[in-house]
Amino acid sequence: MNFGLIIIGDEILSGKRADKHLPKVIELLAARGLQLAWARYVGDDPQRISADLKHAFDSGDVVFSCGGIGATPDDHTRQCAAAALGRPLALHPQARDLIFDRMRDTAAEQGIAFEPDRPDNVHRLNMGVFPEGAQIIPNPYNKIAGFSVGQVFFVPGFPVMAWPMIEWVLDQRFAHLHGQHTQQERSVIVFGAMEAALTPLMESIEARFVGVKVFSLPSVDHPQWGRHIELGVKGDASALPPAYAALLDGLRTHGASIGPELVR
């Protein structure tokens, strides 16, 4: 089962806001022995959002979509999800009730009467308009629900809301997957070598050890090690020791200058 992430909003692409979702989702997945397979950023362009969501629905992956589910003119995600699915939008009864609960709470906090027919309150109900057949995702912060269709899960752009909602999905819907992708990395710092010269060794390791990936991360100005390559293997923890040993043997045969070893 692959996990994907879509992050929506012009403010991310323009640099007004720095994205915090990608590292956090990686962290939430890793804490459950899972990993992210892909991620995409898209601005507030309905055509592009619809295309990315159609890919998400068709992929069969578990996909989290962050942002754009509000009810202002620059929020398009709910409408684009419906377009990608070819379904109409409809007010979700449970989402509606939760919005009413939130409005009652707000009125009580302000010491004013709850007026459900007030224009601004009627407008707030749009936040519960989802593609027909959607299920809700509870929002512990302010009760305004997210939604899901199939294995695509839509949460707000606000981290304080989105992250506990994503955790809820992972623990309530996909607990049976926890621990299935326990990955480990083992690598070594290599000095004075070129990637092109090490490529045959990398290819031979991947060919010999099925399910193990070799990675190469060159650096030219590292504050501690200067110009170097971090060369390593990653995959299931049980498969790494022989692959890593073979990598080290190959580096020694190559005459490479080997530095610190790293385990993640």
N, C-alpha and C positions, 0 to 999 in steps of 0.2 A: 504494500500500500504506500503510494507516494503522497507527500504533503506539499501543497503549494501555497503561495501567498501573493495576493494582489493588494497594492497600496494605492489608493485613489486620492487625488487632490492636486490642483494647480500649485498650492502653497508649498508642496514638497519639491516639485520640479523647478519652481522659481527660486527656491532657496529661502523663502520666508520662514518656513518651518523645517527643522531637521528631522528626518525620519528616525523614530525610535522603535518602530514595530519590528523591523527585520531582525536586529540583534535579540530583541525580547522573545520573539517567536522561536528563534533558534534555541534560546535558553530554555523556554518552556517545553519544547520538544525533547531536547537533550535530557532534561530532568526525568523524562519518562522513557528513556531509551529509544527515542525516535529522532528522525532528522528531516530537515527541509530539503526537498528535491529541486524546487525552483521558486523564483520570485519575480514579480513584475511591478513596475511603477507606471501609472497612467494618469494623465491630467483630467480635468473636468470636461471632457469631450465625449458626449453621449455615443457617438459612432464608435470611437475607440473602446470605450468602456463596454459597450454591448458586444463587440468582437472578442474582447478578452474574457468576458463572462461566458460567452458561448463556448469558447475553448475550454474554460473551466468545467462547465456542465458536461461537455462531451468527453472530457479526459478520463473520467472515472477516478480521478484523484480526490483526496480530501483537500479542499481549498478554503482558506480564510481570506475574506475580502474586508479591508479596513477603510472606512470613510465613505462619505456621500450618502448616508441613509437618513439624513435630516429632512426638513420640509422647507428649505429656503431655495431660491431659484438656482443656486449653484450646486444643489444636491440632485444627482441624477441616478444614483445606483439602483434604487428600487425600480424605477421605470426601465432602466436598461436591463435589469435582471428579467423583468417581465417580457421585454422585447426579445431577449436572447432565448427565452423559453417558449415564446409564442403563446403566452398566457395573459389573461386580463389581470388588472390590479383589483384588489378587494380589501376592504377594511377587515382586519383579523379580529374576531370577537374578543379573544383573550388579550391581545395587544391593546384594543380599545379600552377594556376594563382597567388595565394597568395604567394607561394614560390618564383615565379618570381618577384613579387612586392618587397618582402623582399630582394632579391638579387640586384635588381635595387637600392633600398634604401641604401644598404650597399656599393655598388660601388660608389654611389654619395657621401656618407659620407667620403669615402676614396679618392675621387677625381680621380678614375680610370674608365676606360670604362667597361660597362656591357657586359660580354661575356657569354651568356647562354650555349654555347657549350663547355666551359672549363670543363675539367674532374671533378673538384671538384664541380662545379655547377650542372653538370648532376647527380652526386651522391646525391646531396641535394634533388633532386626530389623524392628520395626513401621515404622521410618523408611524402609524399602525397600518398603513395601506401597503400591502405586500403582494407579490405574485400569488395568484390563486393556488391554494394547496400548500402554502408555506407553513412551516412550524416556527414557533418563537424560540428565541434564546433569551433567558432571563438576564436582566441587567441589575446587579445588586447595588449600583451607585444611585440611580434615580428612577428605576422601574421602567424606563422607556426601552422596550424590548428590541433586540435584533431579530433576525429571522434566518431560516435555512430552507433550501430546497435541495433534496437529494443530499449530496455530500459537499455542497458549497454553503459556507456559513458567513453571514453578513453581520458585521459589528461596526460600531461607531469609530470615528477617527481618534477620539480622545483616549489616550492610553489608560487613564484611570477607569474607564468603562470597558474598553476593548480587551484588556489583558485578563481580567477575571472572567469575562465571558468566554474567551478562548480556552482558558483553563477548564471551565465548566464543560465545554464541548469535549475536550480531550479526555476528561475524567468520566463523563456520563455516557458519551457515545462511543469512545474508542479505548476504553480501559483494557479491552481484550488484546489490543496491539502493544500495550506498554512493554518495553523490554525486548521487542522483536528486532530492533536495529541497534544493538549495543556495539558501537564502533569504537575503535581505538586507533591512534596514530603513534608511530615510532619514527623518529627522524634523527638526522645527524647534520651538523654544520660542516660543509666541505669548503676548503679554501683553495684558491688557485686553480680551479677547474672550470671548463666551459660546458654549458648544457649540451651542446652538440656532441661533445666527446663522450658524455655520459649517457646519451640517448640509447645506444645499443644495450647498455646494462639495464636501463629502465625497462626497455621492451622485453628483455629476456626474463626479468622478474615477473612481469605481468603474464607472460606466456606460461611460465612454470607454475605459478601459484594462482589458481582460479579463484576469483572473488576478491583478490587483493589489488588495490590500485596504487600506483606509484605517483608521487607528486614531486615537483621541483619548484622551489620558490627562490628565485635569485634576488639579491639585494646588492646595491652599489654603494650605499652610504649608511649602513647600519651603525648606530652610535657605539655599539660594543664590539662588533665583529668586522666592521668595514665591509669590503666587497666579499661576498660569499654566496653559496647556494645552500638552502636547507633542502636536503634530499631525504625522502622518507616513503613509508608505506602506510596505507590505511585500509581498514576492513574489520571483519569480525575478530574480536580479541584472540580467539583460539587459533586463528590462522596466521597471525602476525609473526610470532617468534621465528619460524623457519624462513619466512620471506625476508625478514629484517636481517637475519644472520647472513643470508645469501647476498643481500645488498651490501653489507659491510665487507664480506669477502671480495665481492666484485670491486669495491672501491679500493681495497688494499692491493688487489692485483693490478688495478689501473695506476697505482702509485699516488692516489689522491692524498692530500693533507686533511686529516680528519680532526674535527673539533668536538665541541660538546654534543652529547646525545640528549634528545628530548622525547618525553612520553606525554601524550594527551589523551 
